[in-house]
Amino acid sequence: MDQILELLGNNLIFSVPLAIVTVFALFEIILMMTGFSVLEPINGLFDGVDGIDAPGTELLAWANKGGVPSTVFYGILLMSFGACGLFIVSVFYGLASPAWYMSAVIAAVSFFAALAWTRWVSLLAAKYLPQVQTSAFSKKELLGCECEVKDYKITKEQGGDVKVTDKNGKERFVFARAADENELIKGDTALIVKIEKNNFYVRKKS
């Protein structure tokens, strides 16, 4: 344990990304028990900057950015970068910290390796776990669309997953809450009637 902590402490450029993803993942798990999500608002922030022609955009697109939610994509990327960097350091330097210029070289190698790994994992997730395939799109496109409740219960206080087919015929899974006091159960058909601060609200279809 002490050796692991020493390795992490001597290579913050790789350990900090791992720590960030771990903290957010634990926080999300805790909030999910209360029906809330910290990742949905963050996804909304990422969605808001889509379309900006920034340096590296094509590289991220190659790594399948947009094939899974932004938080999942960057989480995989950061975890892969940190793990790859620490692995290379441990193989060639043991527990020591390499010189700054070697850290830069290792970081560059780890970044491109992480991109390749992120592409493979996100493509696999999008293929076999359609629930995570909420690629970058305008949430307003789903307003008024019909959806099917997939969780056992959805209320105003307790949200859940619904499956919705957008206007292009593509199925998506989104997290939604009831728009009124009427409870929805698994299998119910509903309409997305409101989108507010990246949150979806549904009403049972009569």
Contacts in CASP RR format, 6 or more apart in sequence:
PFRMAT RR
TARGET T0000
AUTHOR 0000-0000-0000
METHOD contacts of the structure
MODEL  1
MDQILELLGNNLIFSVPLAIVTVFALFEIILMMTGFSVLEPINGLFDGVD
GIDAPGTELLAWANKGGVPSTVFYGILLMSFGACGLFIVSVFYGLASPAW
YMSAVIAAVSFFAALAWTRWVSLLAAKYLPQVQTSAFSKKELLGCECEVK
DYKITKEQGGDVKVTDKNGKERFVFARAADENELIKGDTALIVKIEKNNF
YVRKKS
3 95 0 8 1.000
6 95 0 8 1.000
7 15 0 8 1.000
7 86 0 8 1.000
7 89 0 8 1.000
7 90 0 8 1.000
7 94 0 8 1.000
7 95 0 8 1.000
8 15 0 8 1.000
8 18 0 8 1.000
8 86 0 8 1.000
9 15 0 8 1.000
10 95 0 8 1.000
10 96 0 8 1.000
10 97 0 8 1.000
11 85 0 8 1.000
11 86 0 8 1.000
11 89 0 8 1.000
11 97 0 8 1.000
11 103 0 8 1.000
13 103 0 8 1.000
13 107 0 8 1.000
14 81 0 8 1.000
14 82 0 8 1.000
14 83 0 8 1.000
14 85 0 8 1.000
14 86 0 8 1.000
14 89 0 8 1.000
14 107 0 8 1.000
14 110 0 8 1.000
15 82 0 8 1.000
15 86 0 8 1.000
17 78 0 8 1.000
17 79 0 8 1.000
17 81 0 8 1.000
17 82 0 8 1.000
18 78 0 8 1.000
18 79 0 8 1.000
18 82 0 8 1.000
18 83 0 8 1.000
18 86 0 8 1.000
20 78 0 8 1.000
21 75 0 8 1.000
21 78 0 8 1.000
21 79 0 8 1.000
24 38 0 8 1.000
24 39 0 8 1.000
24 71 0 8 1.000
24 75 0 8 1.000
27 38 0 8 1.000
28 37 0 8 1.000
28 38 0 8 1.000
28 39 0 8 1.000
31 37 0 8 1.000
31 38 0 8 1.000
35 157 0 8 1.000
35 158 0 8 1.000
35 159 0 8 1.000
35 160 0 8 1.000
37 175 0 8 1.000
39 69 0 8 1.000
39 71 0 8 1.000
40 175 0 8 1.000
40 198 0 8 1.000
40 199 0 8 1.000
41 197 0 8 1.000
41 198 0 8 1.000
42 70 0 8 1.000
42 71 0 8 1.000
43 69 0 8 1.000
43 70 0 8 1.000
43 71 0 8 1.000
43 134 0 8 1.000
43 198 0 8 1.000
44 70 0 8 1.000
44 139 0 8 1.000
44 198 0 8 1.000
46 70 0 8 1.000
46 71 0 8 1.000
46 74 0 8 1.000
46 136 0 8 1.000
47 70 0 8 1.000
47 136 0 8 1.000
47 137 0 8 1.000
47 138 0 8 1.000
47 139 0 8 1.000
47 198 0 8 1.000
50 136 0 8 1.000
51 57 0 8 1.000
59 115 0 8 1.000
60 115 0 8 1.000
62 115 0 8 1.000
62 119 0 8 1.000
63 73 0 8 1.000
63 77 0 8 1.000
63 115 0 8 1.000
63 116 0 8 1.000
63 118 0 8 1.000
63 119 0 8 1.000
63 122 0 8 1.000
64 73 0 8 1.000
64 118 0 8 1.000
64 119 0 8 1.000
64 122 0 8 1.000
64 123 0 8 1.000
64 126 0 8 1.000
65 73 0 8 1.000
65 136 0 8 1.000
66 73 0 8 1.000
66 135 0 8 1.000
66 136 0 8 1.000
67 73 0 8 1.000
67 122 0 8 1.000
67 123 0 8 1.000
67 126 0 8 1.000
67 133 0 8 1.000
67 135 0 8 1.000
67 136 0 8 1.000
68 122 0 8 1.000
68 125 0 8 1.000
68 126 0 8 1.000
68 132 0 8 1.000
68 133 0 8 1.000
68 134 0 8 1.000
68 135 0 8 1.000
69 132 0 8 1.000
69 134 0 8 1.000
70 136 0 8 1.000
72 122 0 8 1.000
72 125 0 8 1.000
72 132 0 8 1.000
73 118 0 8 1.000
73 122 0 8 1.000
76 117 0 8 1.000
76 118 0 8 1.000
76 121 0 8 1.000
76 122 0 8 1.000
77 114 0 8 1.000
77 115 0 8 1.000
77 118 0 8 1.000
78 114 0 8 1.000
80 110 0 8 1.000
80 113 0 8 1.000
80 114 0 8 1.000
80 117 0 8 1.000
80 118 0 8 1.000
80 121 0 8 1.000
81 107 0 8 1.000
81 110 0 8 1.000
81 111 0 8 1.000
81 114 0 8 1.000
82 110 0 8 1.000
82 114 0 8 1.000
84 109 0 8 1.000
84 110 0 8 1.000
84 113 0 8 1.000
84 114 0 8 1.000
84 117 0 8 1.000
85 106 0 8 1.000
85 107 0 8 1.000
85 109 0 8 1.000
85 110 0 8 1.000
88 106 0 8 1.000
88 109 0 8 1.000
88 110 0 8 1.000
89 97 0 8 1.000
89 98 0 8 1.000
89 106 0 8 1.000
92 98 0 8 1.000
97 103 0 8 1.000
98 106 0 8 1.000
125 132 0 8 1.000
125 133 0 8 1.000
126 132 0 8 1.000
126 133 0 8 1.000
126 135 0 8 1.000
130 171 0 8 1.000
130 173 0 8 1.000
131 161 0 8 1.000
131 173 0 8 1.000
132 173 0 8 1.000
133 172 0 8 1.000
133 173 0 8 1.000
134 172 0 8 1.000
134 173 0 8 1.000
134 174 0 8 1.000
137 166 0 8 1.000
137 172 0 8 1.000
139 195 0 8 1.000
139 198 0 8 1.000
139 200 0 8 1.000
140 195 0 8 1.000
141 166 0 8 1.000
141 167 0 8 1.000
142 164 0 8 1.000
142 166 0 8 1.000
142 172 0 8 1.000
142 174 0 8 1.000
142 192 0 8 1.000
142 195 0 8 1.000
142 200 0 8 1.000
143 192 0 8 1.000
143 193 0 8 1.000
143 194 0 8 1.000
143 195 0 8 1.000
144 191 0 8 1.000
144 192 0 8 1.000
144 193 0 8 1.000
145 164 0 8 1.000
145 165 0 8 1.000
145 166 0 8 1.000
145 167 0 8 1.000
145 191 0 8 1.000
145 192 0 8 1.000
146 164 0 8 1.000
146 165 0 8 1.000
146 189 0 8 1.000
146 190 0 8 1.000
146 191 0 8 1.000
146 205 0 8 1.000
147 162 0 8 1.000
147 163 0 8 1.000
147 164 0 8 1.000
147 165 0 8 1.000
147 174 0 8 1.000
147 176 0 8 1.000
147 189 0 8 1.000
147 190 0 8 1.000
147 191 0 8 1.000
147 192 0 8 1.000
147 202 0 8 1.000
148 162 0 8 1.000
148 163 0 8 1.000
148 164 0 8 1.000
148 187 0 8 1.000
148 188 0 8 1.000
148 189 0 8 1.000
148 190 0 8 1.000
149 160 0 8 1.000
149 162 0 8 1.000
149 184 0 8 1.000
149 185 0 8 1.000
149 186 0 8 1.000
149 187 0 8 1.000
149 188 0 8 1.000
149 189 0 8 1.000
149 190 0 8 1.000
149 202 0 8 1.000
150 160 0 8 1.000
150 161 0 8 1.000
150 162 0 8 1.000
150 163 0 8 1.000
150 173 0 8 1.000
150 186 0 8 1.000
150 187 0 8 1.000
151 159 0 8 1.000
151 160 0 8 1.000
151 161 0 8 1.000
151 162 0 8 1.000
151 186 0 8 1.000
152 185 0 8 1.000
152 186 0 8 1.000
153 183 0 8 1.000
153 184 0 8 1.000
153 185 0 8 1.000
153 186 0 8 1.000
154 160 0 8 1.000
154 162 0 8 1.000
154 176 0 8 1.000
154 177 0 8 1.000
154 178 0 8 1.000
154 183 0 8 1.000
154 184 0 8 1.000
154 185 0 8 1.000
154 202 0 8 1.000
155 177 0 8 1.000
155 178 0 8 1.000
155 183 0 8 1.000
155 184 0 8 1.000
156 177 0 8 1.000
156 178 0 8 1.000
156 179 0 8 1.000
156 180 0 8 1.000
156 181 0 8 1.000
157 177 0 8 1.000
158 177 0 8 1.000
159 175 0 8 1.000
159 176 0 8 1.000
159 177 0 8 1.000
159 178 0 8 1.000
160 175 0 8 1.000
160 176 0 8 1.000
160 177 0 8 1.000
161 173 0 8 1.000
161 174 0 8 1.000
161 175 0 8 1.000
161 176 0 8 1.000
162 173 0 8 1.000
162 174 0 8 1.000
162 175 0 8 1.000
162 176 0 8 1.000
162 190 0 8 1.000
162 192 0 8 1.000
162 200 0 8 1.000
162 202 0 8 1.000
163 171 0 8 1.000
163 172 0 8 1.000
163 173 0 8 1.000
164 171 0 8 1.000
164 172 0 8 1.000
164 173 0 8 1.000
164 174 0 8 1.000
164 192 0 8 1.000
165 171 0 8 1.000
165 172 0 8 1.000
166 172 0 8 1.000
174 200 0 8 1.000
175 199 0 8 1.000
175 200 0 8 1.000
176 192 0 8 1.000
176 199 0 8 1.000
176 200 0 8 1.000
176 201 0 8 1.000
176 202 0 8 1.000
177 199 0 8 1.000
177 200 0 8 1.000
177 201 0 8 1.000
177 202 0 8 1.000
178 184 0 8 1.000
178 201 0 8 1.000
178 202 0 8 1.000
178 203 0 8 1.000
179 193 0 8 1.000
179 194 0 8 1.000
179 201 0 8 1.000
179 202 0 8 1.000
179 203 0 8 1.000
180 203 0 8 1.000
182 203 0 8 1.000
182 204 0 8 1.000
184 190 0 8 1.000
184 202 0 8 1.000
184 204 0 8 1.000
188 204 0 8 1.000
188 205 0 8 1.000
189 204 0 8 1.000
189 205 0 8 1.000
190 202 0 8 1.000
190 203 0 8 1.000
190 204 0 8 1.000
190 205 0 8 1.000
191 202 0 8 1.000
191 203 0 8 1.000
191 205 0 8 1.000
192 200 0 8 1.000
192 201 0 8 1.000
192 202 0 8 1.000
193 201 0 8 1.000
193 202 0 8 1.000
193 203 0 8 1.000
194 200 0 8 1.000
194 201 0 8 1.000
195 201 0 8 1.000
END
